[in-house]
């Protein structure tokens, strides 16, 4: 808890930390890569310069008939048999290297040395030619400047690359942690869904179990015990449906390319048959109207689509009084399969159309019904199948839910 502020969301703190770590690690890897490339470039350039300088010195020494007109930045010194030295005018101070000249003139091997000095120093080649000792001195000034310009360009590139790497890494980190954020959100929502949906049926089961125990302890007759057992069975069935809905809601975001053809007509027939006893007990007529213009086949997940139709039929029966009608009608137009679940029950205010599909929403405008997870899950399933679900209703005039899916 920060002073004067609200407590931070632990999930958001975790995500921010993960983003920072990913961004820094990615930016660091890119920066090190650029640095390695820069160092390798400098090494390659330096070696190329050394090879070119050595070749220039050798060519100049081989063609040194005199000390006049050497290449730019190069000076020639020739020592004759008597020890006198001829020199190119304007040579750098400290040259020639008389020791090297004397050694080579006396029959020593050729010598190549690097002499330190201002701005790169000098490269010196001393060898014997035509009975004379020839010394060629080359200034490394231009090569030094070239390396400095390259190093400066690489340093600037490194800085720019670091900034770009940080920006890119931040964007990549956000994108990389997006699934994590979604997973955390779904985890929190699942916990909330479970707590909301399971509280009521668990409480009812507990209460009915206590009543059954009291009846057994009091020696109540078979009818009373049978009623309590029936309520326990109904409550356990409701609890199982809630758990099934919750588990299905956690799987909707998982990509599953193994979708298969599903006959919605057969699925609807199973759902209607499953609710036939309930409809008869309520005094409600439940009918199935098959498609008249071809099979109602789509590609998808049979279990998920069955839960959608189950939720819609259950919702219709829950809001239709005795003597009412609930119908499940299938149709096909072009490449679209439709399923309409219609009832003539209590209906709903058109202003609550979108509210119906919100998780655990309650009706507005004085309607205190609780819609739970079923309709919200139905929309998630249908949308996940690339389809749409629309609701129509009027107070006292019933409601209709229309599902549209691409034919498979």
C-alpha positions, -999 to +999 in steps of 0.1 A: +000+000+000+015+033-010+009+063+012-021+083+001-028+059-029-047+028-037-032-006-035-016-017-067-030-046-087-005-075-082-011-087-117-003-053-132+029-051-110+039-085-123+032-076-159+052-043-156+081-062-141+080-088-169+079-061-195+108-043-181+129-075-178+120-085-214+127-050-228+160-047-210+172-082-220+162-077-256+177-042-258+209-055-241+211-084-266+207-061-296+232-036-282+258-063-275+252-076-311+258-041-325+289-036-304+303-069-315+296-060-352+313-026-346+344-041-331+347-067-358+343-039-384+371-019-368+393-051-367+387-058-404+394-022-414+426-021-393+439-053-408+430-041-443+448-008-437+479-027-424+479-049-455+475-020-478+502+000-460+527-029-461+520-035-498+525+002-506+559+003-487+571-027-506+561-014-539+577+020-532+609+004-519+611-019-550+608+012-574+630+036-554+655+045-580+657+079-563+641+097-534+619+120-556+581+119-560+571+092-536+534+086-530+516+110-507+524+106-471+555+085-479+592+094-476+623+076-490+657+075-475+687+058-493+720+052-477+750+046-500+782+026-495+799+055-478+771+060-453+757+092-469+719+094-468+696+108-495+662+119-482+629+130-496+624+167-487+600+174-458+605+141-440+592+138-404+615+145-376+634+115-361+640+099-395+657+081-410+663+053-385+701+051-390+704+020-369+681+001-392+698+014-422+732+004-409+721-031-400+705-037-434+735-022-453+758-044-434+738-074-447+710-077-422+675-089-430+647-065-440+629-048-412+594-036-409+585-016-377+558+005-363+570+038-348+547+056-324+540+092-330+512+118-333+479+107-349+488+071-358+526+071-359+546+057-388+552+024-406+588+019-416+603-006-441+640-009-444+655-033-470+686-036-492+683-027-529+711-024-556+738-024-529+721+004-510+700+004-478+665+019-486+642+030-459+606+039-467+585+057-441+548+060-443+526+082-421+496+065-406+478+098-401+451+093-428+445+057-417+442+069-381+417+095-391+398+070-411+396+046-382+385+075-359+357+084-383+346+048-385+347+045-347+327+077-343+301+065-369+299+031-351+295+049-317+267+071-330+251+040-346+254+022-313+236+050-295+209+052-321+207+014-322+203+014-284+174+038-286+158+019-314+164-013-295+148+000-263+118+012-282+115-020-302+121-041-271+094-022-252+069-028-280+079-064-283+076-068-245+041-054-245+031-078-273+049-107-257+031-102-224-003-096-239-011-134-237+001-133-201-022-104-193-051-122-210-043-154-191-042-135-157-075-118-166-091-151-175-078-166-143-093-138-122-125-140-141-127-177-136-122-174-099-149-147-098-173-168-120-167-198-098-174-179-066-205-163-080-220-193-096-211-220-071-222-201-039-259-204-045-262-241-055-238-252-028-258-233-002-290-249-015-274-284-015-262-279+021-296-267+032-314-296+015-290-321+030-297-306+064-334-309+059-331-345+047-310-353+078-336-337+100-364-357+083-345-389+088-338-381+124-374-373+130-385-405+113-405-387+086-423-408+060-412-417+025-429-388+006-411-362+026-378-379+023-384-385-014-391-348-020-359-338-002-339-364-023-355-350-055-344-315-045-309-328-039-308-345-073-320-313-090-295-292-071-266-315-079-276-314-116-277-276-115-243-276-098-229-299-125-242-276-152-226-246-135-192-264-133-196-275-170-202-239-180-173-226-160-149-252-175-161-244-210-156-207-204-119-213-197-114-232-229-131-208-253-099-188-260-079-219-268-073-223-305-085-257-318-083-263-355-098-297-352-134-285-356-157-310-371-191-309-389-219-305-364-256-311-373-274-284-354-307-301-361-295-332-342-281-311-314-313-292-311-333-324-311-312-338-282-316-306-262-354-305-267-357-342-257-336-335-226-359-307-215-391-324-225-399-336-189-393-302-174-415-285-200-443-310-194-440-306-156-443-268-161-472-271-184-452-255-213-454-268-249-418-273-262-415-279-299-388-284-325-392-271-360-365-287-383-350-268-413-371-272-444-344-262-469-314-286-463-293-299-435-283-276-407-246-285-406-218-261-393-182-266-384-175-263-347-174-279-313-205-300-306-203-298-268-200-260-269-228-255-293-250-279-273-243-258-242-255-227-261-288-243-271-292-257-236-287-223-220-312-207-244-339-234-239-333-233-201-337-195-202-369-197-222-385-223-199-374-203-169-394-173-181-425-190-195-455-197-174-478-227-175-498-228-208-470-210-227-450-222-257-413-225-264-401-234-299-367-242-314-367-234-351-339-242-376-334-227-410-308-222-437-305-193-461-277-195-487-246-203-466-259-194-432-276-217-407-300-201-382-314-214-349-342-194-332-353-201-297-386-183-291-410-182-262-441-163-253-431-157-216-423-126-196-400-111-222-377-082-214-373-045-220-355-038-253-332-015-234-318-046-216-309-064-248-271-060-244-273-064-206-286-099-211-252-111-224-232-096-195-218-120-169-240-121-138-261-091-150-294-082-135-323-067-154-329-030-154-360-009-152-374-027-122-365-062-135-345-079-108-338-112-126-303-124-125-290-137-159-259-156-146-233-170-169-254-189-194-262-161-219-228-145-216-212-179-223-235-184-253-224-152-269-187-162-263-192-196-279-211-183-309-187-154-315-158-179-312-174-199-340-175-168-362-213-163-358-237-139-342-264-141-316-292-116-314-320-111-289-355-097-293-380-091-266-409-071-253-423-071-218-451-096-216-447-106-253-420-131-250-384-132-263-365-147-292-328-155-295-314-160-331-281-177-337-265-174-372-235-195-381-218-202-414-228-235-430-201-262-429 
